[in-house]
Amino acid sequence: MSQSHRYPSDLTDEEWAYVGPLLPAPSKDGRKEKHDRRDIVDAILYVTHNGVVWRAIPADFPPWKTVYGFFERWKKKGVVICVHDSLRDAVRAAEGRATEPTAGVIDSQSVKGAPTVAAGARGFDAGKKVNGRKRFIVVDTLGLLLAVLVLPASRQDRDGGRQLLLDHYFATPSCRHLFADGGFAGRLVDWAADILTTTVEIVRKKDGQKGFQPLPKRWVVERTLAWITGHRRLVRDYERDPESSTTFIYWAMIRTMARRLARGTTVTRWTPRATTER
């Protein structure tokens, strides 16, 4: 087979133009890598979007061990976060916003854990009746990710929120006003104000409200969680290492932001992916 089709999860030429330059140089001595960086990224996004195991990556991608090796290397070296944050700055600039946000929204999401998640890394959320992990996220007012933390689902919002707010404090020092739901009310609000000089404003449901209704200043974080779970790898938590769960969330947002940046541009016809010998 001399050529293969592209997959819906692949980056278009326009999207790759935003992501490609943000990746580190191929090697210190300038030698050309055996596999194209774009194919590596597309393979990681294929796993993220389609939820397959690494060994099930289609044969027209580089070998799965190579792809997984890049996933782990870029995770440990912080490359994925750097790419994500640069794209977030670009999206904010394209929307006419300053790159440093001043307000955001915090929320959590409990997801079931697959059998691959060890007992010590998971928990039971009695409120949601979910056995697995809980994602704590902070987003800006555009719904772009500012901080993320993955913990056992048994962790209370106030406890997980404290750890997340500490990370957020150092990562985004300009953002000192956050909106949250009632799960974060109580001592966390006072602690954030006293220790982190951060205002956590609780946005509560209307009296008598039944069912889901988007709340002002909080609906953007619900939309972000929908963006994330639109990627099948993140519908459940399959990762042994919580850091891998966090990294897949960043990859999902990288794909989302690249498409947002490329929106409205002329999309050229996808070029065939060259096949490589296994």
SETIPA-589047 format. One record per residue: residue number from 1; residue in three letters; x, y, z of N, C-alpha, C, CB in turn. Coordinates in steps of 0.1 Angstrom, whole numbers, always signed. Glycine has a CB too. Example, Ala and Ser with C-alpha at 12.3 -4.5 7.8 and 13.67 -1.06 7.14 Angstrom:
BEGIN
nr	rest	n.u	n.v	n.w	ca.u	ca.v	ca.w	c.u	c.v	c.w	cb.u	cb.v	cb.w
1	ALA	+132	-57	+78	+123	-45	+78	+132	-33	+78	+113	-45	+90
2	SER	+128	-22	+71	+137	-11	+71	+129	+0	+79	+141	-6	+57
//
This chain:
BEGIN
nr	rest	n.u	n.v	n.w	ca.u	ca.v	ca.w	c.u	c.v	c.w	cb.u	cb.v	cb.w
1	MET	+9	-12	+0	+0	+0	+0	+9	+12	+0	-10	+0	+12
2	SER	+7	+21	-10	+16	+32	-12	+12	+45	-4	+18	+36	-26
3	GLN	-1	+45	+0	-6	+56	+7	-18	+52	+15	-10	+68	-3
4	SER	-22	+60	+25	-33	+57	+34	-41	+69	+36	-28	+52	+47
5	HIS	-54	+67	+40	-63	+78	+43	-59	+85	+56	-77	+74	+43
6	ARG	-64	+97	+57	-63	+105	+70	-74	+101	+79	-62	+120	+67
7	TYR	-73	+104	+92	-83	+101	+102	-89	+114	+107	-77	+93	+113
8	PRO	-102	+114	+111	-108	+126	+116	-101	+133	+128	-122	+123	+120
9	SER	-93	+125	+135	-86	+131	+147	-73	+138	+142	-82	+120	+157
10	ASP	-68	+136	+130	-56	+142	+125	-57	+158	+125	-52	+137	+112
11	LEU	-46	+164	+126	-45	+179	+125	-45	+182	+110	-33	+184	+132
12	THR	-52	+192	+106	-51	+197	+92	-38	+205	+91	-63	+206	+89
13	ASP	-35	+209	+79	-23	+217	+76	-23	+230	+84	-21	+220	+61
14	GLU	-35	+236	+85	-36	+249	+92	-34	+246	+107	-49	+255	+89
15	GLU	-40	+236	+112	-38	+233	+127	-24	+229	+130	-48	+221	+130
16	TRP	-18	+221	+121	-4	+217	+124	+5	+230	+124	+1	+207	+113
17	ALA	+2	+240	+116	+10	+252	+115	+11	+259	+129	+5	+261	+105
18	TYR	+0	+257	+137	+0	+262	+151	+8	+253	+161	-14	+265	+156
19	VAL	+6	+240	+159	+12	+231	+169	+27	+228	+166	+4	+218	+169
20	GLY	+30	+225	+154	+43	+220	+150	+55	+229	+155	+44	+219	+135
21	PRO	+54	+242	+153	+66	+250	+158	+67	+251	+173	+64	+264	+153
22	LEU	+58	+246	+180	+58	+247	+195	+66	+234	+201	+45	+248	+201
23	LEU	+68	+224	+193	+75	+212	+198	+90	+214	+198	+71	+200	+188
24	PRO	+97	+207	+207	+111	+209	+208	+119	+205	+195	+117	+202	+220
25	ALA	+131	+209	+194	+139	+205	+182	+141	+190	+182	+153	+212	+183
26	PRO	+141	+184	+171	+142	+169	+170	+153	+163	+178	+143	+165	+155
27	SER	+165	+168	+177	+177	+162	+184	+188	+173	+185	+182	+150	+177
28	LYS	+196	+171	+195	+207	+180	+198	+217	+181	+186	+214	+177	+211
29	ASP	+220	+169	+180	+230	+169	+170	+224	+172	+156	+237	+156	+170
30	GLY	+211	+175	+155	+206	+179	+142	+202	+167	+133	+215	+188	+135
31	ARG	+204	+155	+138	+200	+143	+129	+185	+143	+127	+205	+130	+135
32	LYS	+181	+139	+115	+167	+137	+112	+161	+125	+119	+165	+136	+97
33	GLU	+149	+127	+125	+143	+116	+132	+137	+106	+122	+132	+121	+142
34	LYS	+136	+94	+126	+131	+83	+117	+116	+86	+113	+132	+69	+123
35	HIS	+108	+91	+123	+94	+93	+121	+91	+107	+122	+86	+85	+131
36	ASP	+82	+111	+113	+77	+125	+112	+70	+129	+125	+69	+128	+100
37	ARG	+73	+141	+130	+67	+146	+142	+52	+147	+141	+73	+159	+146
38	ARG	+47	+151	+129	+33	+153	+127	+26	+139	+128	+30	+159	+113
39	ASP	+32	+129	+123	+26	+115	+125	+26	+111	+139	+34	+105	+116
40	ILE	+36	+115	+147	+36	+111	+161	+25	+118	+168	+50	+116	+168
41	VAL	+23	+131	+166	+12	+139	+172	-1	+134	+168	+14	+154	+169
42	ASP	-3	+131	+155	-16	+126	+150	-19	+112	+157	-15	+124	+135
43	ALA	-9	+104	+159	-11	+91	+165	-16	+93	+180	+2	+82	+165
44	ILE	-9	+102	+187	-14	+105	+201	-28	+110	+201	-4	+115	+207
45	LEU	-31	+119	+192	-45	+124	+191	-55	+113	+187	-45	+136	+181
46	TYR	-50	+104	+179	-59	+93	+175	-63	+85	+188	-52	+83	+165
47	VAL	-53	+82	+196	-56	+75	+209	-65	+83	+218	-43	+72	+216
48	THR	-62	+96	+218	-70	+105	+227	-85	+106	+222	-64	+119	+227
49	HIS	-87	+108	+209	-100	+110	+204	-108	+97	+203	-99	+116	+190
50	ASN	-101	+86	+199	-108	+73	+197	-108	+63	+209	-102	+66	+185
51	GLY	-99	+66	+218	-100	+58	+230	-94	+44	+229	-113	+57	+235
52	VAL	-86	+41	+219	-80	+28	+217	-68	+26	+226	-76	+26	+202
53	VAL	-64	+14	+228	-52	+11	+235	-40	+14	+226	-52	-4	+241
54	TRP	-29	+16	+232	-17	+20	+224	-14	+9	+213	-5	+21	+233
55	ARG	-15	-3	+217	-12	-14	+207	-22	-14	+195	-12	-28	+214
56	ALA	-33	-8	+196	-43	-8	+185	-42	+4	+176	-57	-8	+191
57	ILE	-31	+12	+177	-28	+23	+168	-27	+17	+154	-15	+31	+172
58	PRO	-34	+23	+144	-33	+18	+130	-19	+16	+125	-41	+26	+121
59	ALA	-18	+7	+115	-4	+4	+111	+2	+15	+102	-5	-9	+102
60	ASP	-6	+25	+97	+1	+35	+89	+6	+46	+98	-9	+41	+79
61	PHE	+5	+45	+111	+12	+54	+120	+25	+48	+124	+3	+56	+133
62	PRO	+34	+55	+130	+47	+49	+135	+43	+38	+145	+56	+60	+142
63	PRO	+53	+29	+148	+50	+19	+158	+45	+24	+171	+63	+10	+160
64	TRP	+36	+16	+177	+30	+21	+190	+40	+24	+201	+19	+11	+194
65	LYS	+51	+16	+201	+61	+18	+212	+68	+32	+210	+71	+7	+212
66	THR	+70	+35	+197	+76	+48	+194	+66	+60	+199	+79	+50	+180
67	VAL	+54	+58	+195	+44	+69	+198	+43	+70	+213	+30	+65	+192
68	TYR	+41	+59	+220	+40	+59	+235	+53	+65	+241	+38	+45	+240
69	GLY	+64	+62	+235	+77	+68	+241	+77	+83	+240	+89	+62	+233
70	PHE	+72	+89	+229	+71	+103	+228	+61	+109	+238	+67	+107	+213
71	PHE	+49	+102	+239	+39	+106	+249	+45	+107	+263	+27	+96	+249
72	GLU	+52	+97	+267	+58	+97	+280	+69	+107	+282	+64	+83	+284
73	ARG	+78	+109	+271	+89	+118	+272	+84	+132	+272	+98	+116	+260
74	TRP	+74	+136	+264	+69	+149	+264	+61	+152	+277	+60	+151	+252
75	LYS	+55	+142	+283	+48	+144	+296	+58	+147	+307	+40	+131	+299
76	LYS	+68	+139	+308	+78	+141	+319	+86	+154	+317	+87	+129	+319
77	LYS	+88	+159	+305	+96	+171	+303	+88	+183	+302	+104	+170	+290
78	GLY	+75	+182	+304	+66	+194	+304	+63	+200	+290	+72	+204	+313
79	VAL	+66	+192	+280	+64	+197	+266	+49	+199	+263	+70	+188	+256
80	VAL	+41	+190	+268	+27	+191	+265	+21	+203	+271	+20	+178	+270
81	ILE	+24	+206	+283	+19	+218	+290	+24	+231	+283	+23	+218	+305
82	CYS	+36	+231	+279	+41	+243	+272	+34	+245	+259	+56	+241	+269
83	VAL	+31	+234	+251	+24	+236	+239	+10	+240	+242	+24	+222	+231
84	HIS	+4	+234	+252	-10	+238	+255	-11	+253	+259	-15	+230	+267
85	ASP	-2	+257	+268	-3	+271	+273	+0	+281	+262	+8	+273	+284
86	SER	+9	+278	+252	+12	+287	+241	-1	+288	+232	+24	+282	+233
87	LEU	-8	+277	+230	-20	+277	+222	-31	+285	+229	-25	+263	+218
88	ARG	-32	+284	+242	-42	+291	+250	-39	+306	+248	-41	+287	+265
89	ASP	-26	+310	+249	-23	+324	+248	-27	+329	+234	-8	+327	+250
90	ALA	-25	+321	+223	-28	+324	+210	-44	+326	+208	-23	+314	+200
91	VAL	-51	+317	+214	-66	+318	+213	-71	+330	+220	-72	+305	+220
92	ARG	-65	+333	+232	-70	+345	+239	-66	+358	+231	-63	+346	+253
93	ALA	-55	+358	+225	-51	+370	+217	-60	+371	+205	-36	+368	+212
94	ALA	-64	+359	+198	-73	+360	+187	-86	+365	+191	-74	+346	+181
95	GLU	-90	+363	+203	-103	+367	+208	-103	+381	+214	-109	+358	+219
96	GLY	-91	+388	+213	-90	+402	+217	-88	+403	+232	-102	+409	+214
97	ARG	-83	+392	+239	-81	+392	+253	-66	+392	+256	-87	+379	+259
98	ALA	-63	+397	+268	-49	+397	+273	-45	+383	+275	-48	+405	+286
99	THR	-33	+379	+274	-28	+366	+275	-29	+361	+290	-14	+364	+270
100	GLU	-29	+370	+299	-30	+366	+313	-44	+369	+318	-20	+374	+322
101	PRO	-52	+358	+321	-65	+360	+326	-66	+366	+340	-73	+347	+325
102	THR	-77	+373	+343	-79	+378	+357	-90	+371	+364	-81	+393	+356
103	ALA	-98	+363	+357	-109	+356	+364	-111	+343	+357	-122	+364	+362
104	GLY	-116	+333	+365	-118	+320	+360	-129	+313	+367	-105	+312	+361
105	VAL	-131	+300	+364	-142	+292	+370	-135	+278	+374	-153	+289	+360
106	ILE	-139	+273	+386	-134	+261	+391	-145	+251	+392	-127	+262	+405
107	ASP	-143	+238	+389	-153	+228	+390	-146	+214	+390	-163	+229	+378
108	SER	-154	+204	+393	-149	+190	+393	-158	+181	+385	-147	+185	+408
109	GLN	-153	+170	+381	-160	+160	+374	-156	+146	+378	-158	+162	+358
110	SER	-165	+138	+382	-162	+124	+386	-164	+115	+374	-170	+119	+398
111	VAL	-154	+106	+371	-156	+97	+360	-152	+83	+365	-147	+101	+348
112	LYS	-159	+73	+359	-156	+59	+363	-142	+55	+360	-166	+49	+356
113	GLY	-136	+47	+368	-123	+42	+365	-123	+28	+359	-115	+41	+378
114	ALA	-115	+26	+349	-114	+13	+343	-107	+3	+352	-107	+14	+329
115	PRO	-107	-10	+349	-100	-20	+357	-85	-17	+358	-102	-34	+352
116	THR	-80	-10	+348	-65	-7	+348	-61	+3	+359	-61	-1	+335
117	VAL	-71	+10	+365	-68	+20	+376	-68	+12	+389	-79	+31	+376
118	ALA	-56	+12	+396	-54	+5	+408	-63	+10	+419	-39	+5	+412
119	ALA	-66	+1	+429	-74	+4	+440	-69	+16	+448	-76	-8	+449
120	GLY	-56	+17	+449	-50	+29	+457	-51	+42	+450	-36	+26	+460
121	ALA	-54	+42	+437	-55	+54	+429	-69	+58	+425	-46	+53	+417
122	ARG	-79	+52	+431	-93	+54	+428	-101	+56	+441	-99	+44	+419
123	GLY	-113	+60	+440	-121	+61	+452	-136	+62	+447	-118	+74	+460
124	PHE	-145	+62	+457	-159	+62	+455	-165	+76	+458	-166	+51	+462
125	ASP	-171	+82	+448	-179	+95	+450	-193	+91	+454	-178	+104	+437
126	ALA	-196	+93	+467	-209	+88	+472	-220	+97	+466	-209	+89	+487
127	GLY	-218	+110	+463	-228	+118	+458	-232	+115	+444	-223	+133	+458
128	LYS	-222	+112	+435	-224	+109	+421	-225	+94	+419	-213	+115	+412
129	LYS	-222	+86	+429	-223	+71	+428	-213	+66	+417	-237	+66	+425
130	VAL	-201	+72	+418	-191	+69	+408	-178	+63	+415	-187	+81	+399
131	ASN	-173	+52	+410	-161	+46	+415	-150	+48	+405	-163	+30	+418
132	GLY	-141	+57	+408	-131	+60	+398	-122	+72	+403	-137	+63	+385
133	ARG	-121	+82	+394	-113	+94	+397	-121	+107	+395	-101	+94	+388
134	LYS	-116	+117	+401	-122	+130	+400	-113	+140	+394	-128	+135	+414
135	ARG	-117	+148	+384	-109	+158	+377	-113	+172	+383	-111	+158	+362
136	PHE	-104	+179	+388	-106	+192	+392	-99	+202	+382	-100	+195	+406
137	ILE	-107	+211	+377	-101	+220	+366	-105	+235	+370	-107	+216	+353
138	VAL	-96	+244	+365	-98	+258	+365	-98	+263	+350	-88	+266	+374
139	VAL	-108	+270	+346	-108	+275	+332	-109	+290	+333	-119	+269	+324
140	ASP	-105	+297	+322	-107	+312	+321	-122	+314	+316	-97	+318	+312
141	THR	-125	+327	+314	-139	+330	+310	-142	+326	+296	-141	+345	+312
142	LEU	-132	+321	+288	-134	+316	+275	-136	+300	+275	-123	+320	+265
143	GLY	-134	+295	+287	-135	+280	+289	-121	+273	+286	-145	+275	+280
144	LEU	-110	+281	+285	-97	+275	+282	-91	+270	+295	-88	+285	+275
145	LEU	-84	+259	+295	-79	+253	+307	-67	+261	+313	-74	+239	+304
146	LEU	-68	+264	+326	-57	+270	+333	-50	+261	+343	-63	+282	+341
147	ALA	-57	+251	+348	-51	+242	+358	-59	+229	+358	-49	+248	+372
148	VAL	-53	+218	+361	-61	+205	+361	-54	+196	+372	-62	+198	+348
149	LEU	-62	+189	+379	-56	+180	+389	-65	+167	+389	-56	+186	+403
150	VAL	-59	+155	+389	-67	+143	+389	-64	+136	+402	-63	+134	+377
151	LEU	-75	+133	+409	-74	+126	+423	-85	+115	+423	-77	+137	+434
152	PRO	-84	+106	+434	-94	+97	+436	-108	+103	+437	-91	+88	+448
153	ALA	-119	+97	+432	-132	+103	+432	-137	+105	+446	-141	+94	+425
154	SER	-131	+99	+456	-136	+100	+470	-132	+114	+476	-130	+89	+479
155	ARG	-123	+121	+469	-118	+134	+475	-129	+144	+474	-106	+138	+467
156	GLN	-132	+151	+485	-142	+161	+486	-138	+173	+477	-145	+165	+500
157	ASP	-148	+181	+472	-144	+192	+464	-136	+202	+471	-157	+199	+459
158	ARG	-139	+205	+484	-132	+215	+491	-117	+211	+493	-138	+217	+505
159	ASP	-115	+198	+495	-101	+193	+497	-93	+193	+484	-101	+179	+503
160	GLY	-99	+188	+474	-92	+188	+461	-91	+202	+456	-100	+179	+451
161	GLY	-101	+210	+459	-100	+224	+454	-88	+232	+460	-113	+231	+457
162	ARG	-85	+229	+473	-74	+235	+479	-61	+232	+472	-73	+231	+494
163	GLN	-59	+219	+469	-46	+216	+462	-46	+222	+448	-45	+200	+461
164	LEU	-57	+222	+441	-57	+228	+428	-55	+243	+428	-71	+225	+421
165	LEU	-61	+250	+438	-59	+264	+439	-44	+268	+442	-68	+270	+450
166	LEU	-37	+259	+449	-23	+262	+452	-15	+261	+438	-17	+251	+462
167	ASP	-18	+251	+430	-12	+249	+417	-15	+261	+408	-16	+236	+410
168	HIS	-28	+265	+409	-33	+276	+400	-26	+289	+405	-48	+277	+401
169	TYR	-24	+291	+418	-18	+304	+423	-5	+306	+417	-17	+303	+438
170	PHE	+3	+296	+416	+17	+298	+411	+17	+298	+395	+26	+287	+416
171	ALA	+8	+290	+389	+8	+289	+374	+2	+302	+368	+0	+277	+370
172	THR	-8	+308	+374	-15	+319	+368	-17	+330	+379	-29	+315	+362
173	PRO	-6	+337	+382	-7	+347	+393	-16	+359	+390	+7	+352	+396
174	SER	-20	+361	+378	-29	+372	+375	-43	+369	+378	-27	+376	+360
175	CYS	-47	+356	+379	-61	+352	+381	-64	+351	+395	-64	+339	+373
176	ARG	-71	+361	+401	-74	+361	+415	-89	+362	+418	-66	+373	+421
177	HIS	-97	+359	+409	-111	+358	+411	-117	+346	+404	-119	+371	+407
178	LEU	-123	+337	+412	-128	+324	+407	-143	+323	+410	-120	+313	+412
179	PHE	-150	+317	+401	-164	+314	+404	-165	+299	+406	-174	+318	+392
180	ALA	-174	+295	+415	-175	+280	+419	-189	+277	+423	-165	+277	+430
181	ASP	-192	+264	+423	-205	+260	+428	-205	+257	+443	-210	+247	+420
182	GLY	-216	+253	+448	-218	+252	+463	-209	+241	+469	-232	+249	+466
183	GLY	-204	+232	+460	-195	+222	+466	-182	+227	+471	-192	+212	+455
184	PHE	-178	+239	+467	-166	+245	+471	-168	+256	+482	-159	+252	+459
185	ALA	-180	+257	+487	-183	+267	+497	-178	+263	+511	-199	+269	+498
186	GLY	-177	+272	+520	-173	+269	+533	-159	+274	+536	-173	+255	+536
187	ARG	-151	+266	+543	-138	+271	+547	-128	+273	+536	-132	+260	+557
188	LEU	-130	+267	+525	-122	+269	+513	-122	+283	+509	-126	+260	+501
189	VAL	-133	+290	+509	-135	+304	+505	-126	+313	+514	-150	+308	+505
190	ASP	-127	+311	+527	-119	+319	+536	-104	+316	+535	-124	+316	+551
191	TRP	-101	+303	+533	-87	+299	+532	-81	+306	+519	-85	+284	+531
192	ALA	-88	+305	+508	-83	+311	+495	-81	+326	+497	-93	+308	+484
193	ALA	-90	+333	+504	-89	+347	+506	-77	+351	+515	-102	+353	+511
194	ASP	-75	+343	+525	-65	+346	+535	-51	+342	+531	-68	+340	+548
195	ILE	-50	+330	+525	-36	+325	+521	-32	+328	+507	-37	+310	+523
196	LEU	-42	+328	+498	-38	+330	+484	-43	+343	+478	-44	+319	+475
197	THR	-49	+352	+486	-55	+364	+482	-63	+363	+470	-44	+375	+479
198	THR	-71	+352	+469	-79	+348	+458	-94	+348	+463	-75	+335	+452
199	THR	-103	+355	+455	-117	+355	+458	-124	+343	+451	-123	+368	+454
200	VAL	-130	+335	+459	-138	+324	+454	-153	+327	+456	-135	+310	+460
201	GLU	-160	+331	+445	-174	+335	+445	-183	+323	+442	-176	+347	+435
202	ILE	-191	+320	+452	-200	+308	+450	-212	+312	+442	-204	+303	+464
203	VAL	-215	+306	+431	-227	+308	+423	-236	+296	+425	-223	+309	+407
204	ARG	-247	+299	+432	-256	+289	+436	-268	+287	+427	-262	+291	+450
205	LYS	-274	+276	+427	-286	+273	+419	-298	+282	+424	-290	+258	+420
206	LYS	-307	+285	+415	-319	+293	+418	-328	+285	+427	-326	+298	+406
207	ASP	-335	+291	+436	-344	+284	+445	-355	+277	+436	-351	+294	+454
208	GLY	-357	+264	+439	-367	+256	+432	-362	+251	+419	-379	+265	+430
209	GLN	-349	+253	+416	-344	+248	+403	-344	+233	+402	-330	+254	+400
210	LYS	-349	+227	+392	-349	+213	+390	-342	+209	+377	-364	+207	+390
211	GLY	-334	+199	+377	-327	+195	+365	-315	+205	+362	-336	+195	+353
212	PHE	-309	+203	+351	-297	+211	+347	-302	+224	+340	-288	+203	+338
213	GLN	-296	+235	+345	-298	+248	+339	-284	+255	+339	-309	+256	+346
214	PRO	-280	+260	+328	-267	+267	+328	-268	+280	+337	-263	+271	+314
215	LEU	-258	+281	+345	-258	+292	+355	-248	+303	+349	-253	+288	+369
216	PRO	-252	+316	+351	-243	+327	+346	-229	+325	+353	-249	+340	+349
217	LYS	-219	+328	+345	-205	+328	+350	-199	+314	+353	-203	+336	+362
218	ARG	-208	+303	+352	-203	+290	+355	-205	+280	+343	-211	+284	+367
219	TRP	-213	+284	+333	-216	+275	+322	-204	+272	+314	-227	+281	+313
220	VAL	-194	+281	+314	-182	+279	+305	-175	+267	+309	-174	+291	+305
221	VAL	-174	+264	+322	-166	+252	+327	-174	+239	+324	-164	+253	+342
222	GLU	-187	+240	+324	-195	+228	+319	-192	+225	+305	-210	+230	+322
223	ARG	-191	+236	+297	-188	+234	+282	-174	+227	+281	-189	+247	+275
224	THR	-164	+232	+289	-151	+227	+288	-150	+212	+291	-141	+234	+297
225	LEU	-158	+208	+302	-159	+194	+305	-165	+186	+294	-167	+192	+318
226	ALA	-174	+192	+287	-180	+185	+275	-170	+183	+264	-193	+193	+270
227	TRP	-162	+194	+262	-151	+193	+252	-142	+181	+255	-143	+206	+251
228	ILE	-138	+180	+268	-129	+170	+273	-135	+156	+271	-125	+172	+287
229	THR	-147	+154	+275	-153	+140	+274	-158	+137	+260	-164	+139	+284
230	GLY	-157	+147	+251	-159	+144	+237	-148	+136	+231	-161	+157	+229
231	HIS	-137	+133	+239	-126	+125	+235	-128	+111	+242	-112	+131	+237
232	ARG	-129	+101	+235	-133	+88	+241	-123	+83	+251	-135	+77	+230
233	ARG	-111	+86	+250	-101	+82	+260	-104	+88	+274	-87	+86	+256
234	LEU	-112	+99	+274	-114	+106	+286	-129	+104	+291	-112	+121	+284
235	VAL	-137	+96	+284	-150	+93	+289	-149	+85	+302	-158	+85	+279
236	ARG	-139	+77	+303	-136	+70	+316	-121	+73	+319	-138	+55	+315
237	ASP	-116	+69	+330	-102	+70	+333	-96	+57	+332	-100	+76	+347
238	TYR	-87	+55	+322	-80	+42	+320	-66	+42	+324	-81	+40	+305
239	GLU	-61	+53	+330	-46	+54	+332	-42	+49	+346	-42	+68	+330
240	ARG	-31	+41	+346	-25	+37	+358	-20	+49	+366	-15	+26	+356
241	ASP	-13	+58	+358	-7	+70	+364	-16	+82	+363	+7	+73	+358
242	PRO	-20	+89	+374	-29	+100	+372	-23	+111	+364	-32	+106	+386
243	GLU	-10	+112	+363	-3	+122	+354	-6	+119	+340	+12	+122	+357
244	SER	-8	+107	+336	-12	+104	+322	-26	+108	+319	-10	+89	+320
245	SER	-35	+107	+329	-48	+112	+328	-48	+127	+325	-57	+109	+340
246	THR	-40	+134	+333	-38	+149	+332	-33	+152	+318	-29	+155	+342
247	THR	-23	+144	+313	-17	+147	+300	-27	+145	+289	-5	+138	+298
248	PHE	-35	+135	+290	-46	+133	+279	-56	+144	+279	-53	+119	+281
249	ILE	-59	+150	+291	-67	+162	+291	-61	+173	+284	-71	+166	+306
250	TYR	-48	+175	+286	-41	+186	+279	-41	+184	+264	-27	+187	+284
251	TRP	-39	+171	+259	-39	+168	+245	-53	+170	+239	-35	+153	+243
252	ALA	-64	+167	+247	-77	+170	+242	-79	+185	+240	-88	+165	+252
253	MET	-74	+193	+249	-75	+208	+248	-66	+213	+237	-72	+214	+261
254	ILE	-55	+207	+235	-46	+211	+223	-53	+209	+210	-33	+203	+223
255	ARG	-60	+198	+209	-67	+196	+196	-79	+205	+195	-73	+181	+196
256	THR	-86	+208	+206	-97	+217	+206	-93	+231	+202	-104	+217	+219
257	MET	-82	+236	+208	-77	+250	+205	-71	+251	+191	-67	+254	+216
258	ALA	-64	+241	+187	-59	+242	+173	-70	+243	+163	-50	+229	+170
259	ARG	-81	+236	+165	-92	+237	+156	-99	+250	+157	-102	+226	+158
260	ARG	-99	+256	+169	-105	+269	+171	-97	+280	+164	-106	+272	+186
261	LEU	-83	+279	+165	-75	+288	+158	-76	+287	+143	-60	+286	+163
262	ALA	-77	+275	+138	-77	+273	+123	-91	+276	+117	-73	+259	+120
263	ARG	-101	+278	+126	-115	+280	+121	-115	+292	+111	-125	+281	+132
264	GLY	-122	+290	+100	-123	+302	+91	-112	+303	+81	-124	+314	+99
265	THR	-102	+295	+82	-91	+295	+72	-94	+285	+61	-78	+293	+78
266	THR	-88	+286	+50	-90	+277	+39	-83	+264	+42	-85	+282	+26
267	VAL	-91	+253	+43	-85	+240	+46	-81	+233	+33	-95	+231	+54
268	THR	-68	+230	+31	-63	+224	+19	-66	+209	+21	-48	+226	+17
269	ARG	-65	+202	+9	-68	+188	+9	-57	+180	+17	-69	+182	-5
270	TRP	-61	+171	+26	-51	+164	+33	-42	+156	+24	-58	+154	+43
271	THR	-30	+156	+27	-20	+148	+19	-19	+134	+25	-6	+155	+19
272	PRO	-16	+124	+16	-15	+111	+21	-4	+109	+31	-14	+101	+10
273	ARG	-6	+100	+41	+5	+97	+50	+14	+87	+44	-1	+93	+64
274	ALA	+27	+90	+44	+36	+80	+38	+37	+68	+47	+50	+86	+36
275	THR	+37	+56	+42	+37	+44	+50	+52	+41	+53	+31	+32	+43
276	THR	+54	+35	+65	+67	+31	+69	+67	+17	+73	+72	+40	+82
277	GLU	+79	+11	+72	+80	-3	+75	+80	-5	+90	+93	-9	+69
278	ARG	+73	-15	+94	+72	-18	+108	+84	-26	+113	+60	-27	+111
//
